[in-house]
Amino acid sequence: MFDQEEAESAEELSARARVAILMIALGQETTAEVMKYMNDYEIEEIAQSISELEIVTTEQEDQVLEEFE
């Protein structure tokens, strides 16, 4: 039941939160490579979204990564 609740909460994430979780899941080096193709505004928005996240579970990371496969 706990896993189902986490999965449901991950499905309710906003697009901004999903991008933030994706960047966290990709790691620092890969995220830096991706951000080379973004403008300053986009980078600031992602950084803000990351700072607003309280807890990112492994299940949330897995779900977001699956969406981008």
N, C-alpha and C positions, 0 to 999 in steps of 0.2 A: 504494500500500500504506500509506503514512503517513496519508493521509486516512481510510482505512478504520479504522485503529487509533484515530485520534482520535474518529471517529464511534462506535466500539464503546465507548470509554471514556466518552463522553458519555451513552450509553444506560445505563451502570452507575451514574450519579449517584443519590444519595439524593434524596428529596423535599426535604429541607432544603437540599441543595446546589443543586437546581434553582431553588428560591425565591431563594436568594442570588444565583445567576447572573442570574435574571430581574430582580432589583432593580438589579444592576449594569448590565445591558443597557438598562434603561429610562431610566437617567440620574438625576441627583440631583433635578431638579425633579419629574419624574413619580413617582419613588419617594417623595418627601416628600408628594405628594398622596395616594398609596395609603396611606401610613402614618398619615394622619389618621384612618383608619377602623379602626386596630388599637389593641389595648390595649398597655400597657407591656411585659407579658410577651412578647407576640408580636414587638414591635420589638426587644427584647433578644435573643430567639432568632435573629432574622434577622441582627442585627448580629454575633452570635457566629458564625453560619454564614459570613458574609462574611469575617470575620477568619480563619477556618480554611481558606479557599480559598488554595491556593498559586498556581496559574496558571489563568486562564480564557482558553481559546482562542476565537477568533472562531467556529469551528465549534460549540463548545459553546453559545455565546450564540445562534447561529442556530437550533440544534436546540431549545433551551429556548423561544425566541420562537415557533417553529413550533408547539410543543405548546400554547401559550396562545392561538393565533389562533382 
